[in-house]
Amino acid sequence: MGFPLVGGRLEYLSGRPVAALVYQYQKHTINLFIWPAGADTTAAASRFVRGFHVDQWVRDGMTFWVVSDANEAELTRFVRALQAP
């Protein structure tokens, strides 16, 4: 995949515990946040916020958010690798 896993931690977002996995791409950090999907789930989306690319989606009852300053093409490649069956 070309994105080695370099760490993980427990974070709290909006008062809920979420898994945070940290991947590396060249000199860029890619944070993957995962938590159980609830009634407040939204459709898959990609956006650029304050210099960071953000992708989100829901799959198999889990919410996924990816945040990184890596370029859009590489982040898309990372997300597609995660979403592959």
GROMACS elastic network, one bead per residue, 0.5 to 0.9 nm:
[ bonds ]
;  ai    aj funct       b0    kb
    1     4     6  0.78217   500
    1    77     6  0.87548   500
    1    78     6  0.75670   500
    1    81     6  0.69324   500
    2    24     6  0.85120   500
    2    25     6  0.71394   500
    2    78     6  0.85514   500
    3    23     6  0.58587   500
    3    24     6  0.54042   500
    3    25     6  0.53501   500
    3    26     6  0.84157   500
    3    30     6  0.86348   500
    3    78     6  0.73790   500
    4    22     6  0.86191   500
    4    23     6  0.54819   500
    4    24     6  0.55668   500
    4    25     6  0.73888   500
    5     8     6  0.82614   500
    5    21     6  0.73545   500
    5    22     6  0.59494   500
    5    24     6  0.65506   500
    6    21     6  0.80224   500
    6    22     6  0.56635   500
    6    23     6  0.54158   500
    6    24     6  0.65979   500
    7    20     6  0.85351   500
    7    21     6  0.60667   500
    7    22     6  0.50305   500
    7    23     6  0.70909   500
    8    19     6  0.74165   500
    8    20     6  0.54589   500
    8    22     6  0.55337   500
    8    23     6  0.87610   500
    8    31     6  0.89619   500
    9    18     6  0.86574   500
    9    19     6  0.63301   500
    9    20     6  0.52245   500
    9    21     6  0.65950   500
    9    22     6  0.82626   500
   10    17     6  0.66543   500
   10    18     6  0.59343   500
   10    19     6  0.51163   500
   10    20     6  0.58792   500
   10    21     6  0.87479   500
   11    16     6  0.81939   500
   11    17     6  0.57455   500
   11    18     6  0.53232   500
   11    19     6  0.63893   500
   11    20     6  0.63838   500
   11    33     6  0.84798   500
   12    15     6  0.56908   500
   12    16     6  0.52333   500
   12    18     6  0.58945   500
   12    19     6  0.86924   500
   13    16     6  0.54333   500
   13    17     6  0.65746   500
   13    18     6  0.68705   500
   14    17     6  0.85536   500
   16    35     6  0.84182   500
   17    35     6  0.74584   500
   18    33     6  0.63449   500
   18    34     6  0.56824   500
   18    35     6  0.50741   500
   18    36     6  0.84054   500
   19    32     6  0.79500   500
   19    33     6  0.55994   500
   19    34     6  0.52110   500
   19    35     6  0.65364   500
   20    31     6  0.65257   500
   20    32     6  0.55404   500
   20    34     6  0.66066   500
   21    30     6  0.82531   500
   21    31     6  0.58538   500
   21    32     6  0.50641   500
   21    33     6  0.65151   500
   21    34     6  0.83194   500
   22    29     6  0.68081   500
   22    30     6  0.57767   500
   22    32     6  0.63362   500
   22    33     6  0.88994   500
   23    28     6  0.84937   500
   23    29     6  0.59351   500
   23    31     6  0.64042   500
   23    32     6  0.77946   500
   24    27     6  0.69480   500
   24    28     6  0.58184   500
   24    30     6  0.59151   500
   24    31     6  0.87755   500
   25    28     6  0.50899   500
   25    29     6  0.63844   500
   25    30     6  0.72232   500
   25    70     6  0.74418   500
   25    74     6  0.83371   500
   26    29     6  0.82839   500
   26    70     6  0.88063   500
   27    70     6  0.85658   500
   28    68     6  0.71613   500
   28    69     6  0.64598   500
   28    70     6  0.56336   500
   29    67     6  0.85417   500
   29    68     6  0.60947   500
   29    69     6  0.72690   500
   29    70     6  0.74630   500
   30    66     6  0.68705   500
   30    67     6  0.59236   500
   30    69     6  0.75947   500
   30    70     6  0.74701   500
   30    75     6  0.82049   500
   31    65     6  0.80511   500
   31    66     6  0.56314   500
   31    67     6  0.52485   500
   31    68     6  0.63771   500
   32    64     6  0.69498   500
   32    65     6  0.57531   500
   32    67     6  0.66414   500
   32    68     6  0.89368   500
   33    63     6  0.80161   500
   33    64     6  0.57299   500
   33    65     6  0.50840   500
   33    66     6  0.63796   500
   33    67     6  0.83230   500
   34    37     6  0.89498   500
   34    62     6  0.66861   500
   34    63     6  0.55937   500
   34    65     6  0.66333   500
   34    66     6  0.89626   500
   35    61     6  0.88166   500
   35    62     6  0.56369   500
   35    63     6  0.53749   500
   35    64     6  0.69802   500
   36    61     6  0.60388   500
   36    63     6  0.58678   500
   36    64     6  0.89296   500
   37    40     6  0.76226   500
   37    41     6  0.61851   500
   37    58     6  0.69296   500
   37    59     6  0.84576   500
   37    60     6  0.86660   500
   37    61     6  0.52377   500
   37    64     6  0.87984   500
   38    41     6  0.58955   500
   38    61     6  0.80331   500
   38    62     6  0.83818   500
   38    63     6  0.83659   500
   39    42     6  0.89447   500
   41    57     6  0.86421   500
   41    58     6  0.73172   500
   41    63     6  0.74977   500
   42    45     6  0.82808   500
   42    56     6  0.85331   500
   42    57     6  0.75930   500
   42    58     6  0.77939   500
   43    56     6  0.79737   500
   43    57     6  0.64259   500
   43    58     6  0.74219   500
   44    55     6  0.74625   500
   44    56     6  0.53524   500
   44    58     6  0.69067   500
   45    54     6  0.81005   500
   45    55     6  0.57522   500
   45    56     6  0.54177   500
   45    57     6  0.67241   500
   46    53     6  0.73247   500
   46    54     6  0.56212   500
   46    56     6  0.65308   500
   47    52     6  0.83719   500
   47    53     6  0.59453   500
   47    54     6  0.53553   500
   47    55     6  0.66201   500
   48    51     6  0.65115   500
   48    52     6  0.55587   500
   48    54     6  0.60693   500
   48    55     6  0.88713   500
   49    52     6  0.52110   500
   49    53     6  0.64150   500
   49    54     6  0.71141   500
   50    53     6  0.85587   500
   51    68     6  0.86452   500
   51    69     6  0.64678   500
   52    67     6  0.64230   500
   52    68     6  0.53387   500
   52    70     6  0.77445   500
   52    71     6  0.88613   500
   53    66     6  0.78930   500
   53    67     6  0.57466   500
   53    68     6  0.54736   500
   53    69     6  0.60374   500
   53    70     6  0.73603   500
   53    71     6  0.75960   500
   53    72     6  0.66823   500
   53    75     6  0.76548   500
   54    65     6  0.69332   500
   54    66     6  0.55593   500
   54    68     6  0.68301   500
   54    69     6  0.89539   500
   54    75     6  0.88041   500
   55    64     6  0.80490   500
   55    65     6  0.56618   500
   55    66     6  0.51638   500
   55    67     6  0.67822   500
   55    75     6  0.84696   500
   55    76     6  0.84415   500
   55    79     6  0.78499   500
   56    63     6  0.74016   500
   56    64     6  0.54583   500
   56    66     6  0.63865   500
   56    67     6  0.89340   500
   57    62     6  0.84953   500
   57    63     6  0.60075   500
   57    64     6  0.53869   500
   57    65     6  0.67868   500
   58    61     6  0.66514   500
   58    62     6  0.55398   500
   58    64     6  0.60385   500
   58    65     6  0.89056   500
   59    62     6  0.54022   500
   59    63     6  0.66239   500
   59    64     6  0.78207   500
   59    83     6  0.85102   500
   60    63     6  0.85574   500
   66    75     6  0.83135   500
   66    79     6  0.77460   500
   67    70     6  0.88019   500
   67    75     6  0.86601   500
   68    71     6  0.81634   500
   68    75     6  0.74835   500
   69    72     6  0.85093   500
   69    75     6  0.87273   500
   70    73     6  0.83402   500
   70    74     6  0.65548   500
   70    75     6  0.62414   500
   71    74     6  0.55944   500
   71    75     6  0.62416   500
   71    76     6  0.86404   500
   72    75     6  0.51165   500
   72    76     6  0.60058   500
   72    77     6  0.85875   500
   73    76     6  0.51463   500
   73    77     6  0.63048   500
   73    78     6  0.87709   500
   74    78     6  0.62408   500
   74    79     6  0.86828   500
   75    79     6  0.61822   500
   75    80     6  0.85993   500
   76    79     6  0.50815   500
   76    80     6  0.61163   500
   76    81     6  0.85718   500
   77    80     6  0.51949   500
   77    81     6  0.62236   500
   77    82     6  0.87441   500
   78    81     6  0.52098   500
   78    82     6  0.63920   500
   78    83     6  0.87803   500
   79    82     6  0.50995   500
   79    83     6  0.61791   500
   79    84     6  0.86864   500
   80    83     6  0.50154   500
   80    84     6  0.60805   500
   81    84     6  0.53322   500
   81    85     6  0.88355   500
   82    85     6  0.83181   500
